[in-house]
Amino acid sequence: SGGVVDAVVDGETGILVPPRDVDALAAAIDRLVGDASEAARLGAAGRRFALGRFSANAVAGTYARLYRDATG
């Protein structure tokens, strides 16, 4: 696995839909368009998640640990 799926926790930081499932994607979009508070909640949680895992400092720390582990 990898990519965007790793950045989305279904129902917490976004809504996952099956690949190539147009109906599920449309339903997810309708859900968010119809519920602004849910969209805002998911958006805020997604931002917090991304900042915690993918900020420059978080990524630099991950690389530093990998280099340390690789070099002993």
C-alpha positions as CSV (number, residue, x, y, z in Angstrom):
1,S,0.0,0.0,0.0
2,G,1.0,3.6,-0.3
3,G,0.1,7.0,-1.5
4,V,-3.1,8.8,-0.6
5,V,-4.7,5.7,1.2
6,D,-2.0,6.1,3.9
7,A,-3.1,9.7,4.4
8,V,-6.8,8.9,4.8
9,V,-8.4,7.2,7.8
10,D,-12.0,6.4,6.6
11,G,-14.5,8.4,8.6
12,E,-11.9,10.3,10.6
13,T,-9.7,12.2,8.1
14,G,-11.7,11.6,4.9
15,I,-13.9,9.2,3.1
16,L,-12.5,6.3,1.2
17,V,-14.3,4.9,-1.8
18,P,-13.4,1.8,-3.9
19,P,-11.4,2.5,-7.0
20,R,-13.4,3.1,-10.1
21,D,-16.7,3.2,-8.2
22,V,-18.3,6.3,-9.6
23,D,-21.5,5.8,-7.6
24,A,-19.6,5.6,-4.3
25,L,-17.6,8.7,-5.2
26,A,-20.7,10.6,-6.0
27,A,-22.3,9.5,-2.7
28,A,-19.3,10.6,-0.7
29,I,-19.3,14.0,-2.5
30,D,-23.0,14.4,-1.9
31,R,-22.5,13.5,1.8
32,L,-19.9,16.2,2.2
33,V,-21.8,18.9,0.2
34,G,-24.9,18.2,2.3
35,D,-23.1,18.3,5.6
36,A,-20.8,21.2,6.0
37,S,-20.0,20.4,9.6
38,E,-18.9,16.9,8.7
39,A,-16.8,18.3,5.8
40,A,-15.2,20.7,8.2
41,R,-14.5,18.0,10.8
42,L,-12.9,15.7,8.3
43,G,-10.9,18.6,6.8
44,A,-9.6,19.7,10.2
45,A,-8.7,16.2,11.2
46,G,-7.0,15.6,7.9
47,R,-4.9,18.7,8.3
48,R,-3.8,17.7,11.8
49,F,-3.0,14.2,10.6
50,A,-1.0,15.5,7.6
51,L,0.9,18.1,9.7
52,G,1.8,15.4,12.2
53,R,2.9,12.8,9.7
54,F,4.1,14.7,6.6
55,S,5.4,18.0,7.8
56,A,9.0,18.8,6.9
57,N,10.1,18.2,10.5
58,A,8.3,14.8,10.7
59,V,9.7,13.6,7.4
60,A,13.2,14.8,8.3
61,G,13.0,12.9,11.6
62,T,12.0,9.8,9.8
63,Y,14.9,10.1,7.4
64,A,17.3,10.8,10.3
65,R,16.1,7.6,12.1
66,L,16.5,5.6,8.9
67,Y,20.0,6.8,8.3
68,R,20.9,6.2,12.0
69,D,19.5,2.6,11.8
70,A,21.3,2.0,8.5
71,T,24.7,3.2,9.7
72,G,24.5,1.7,13.2
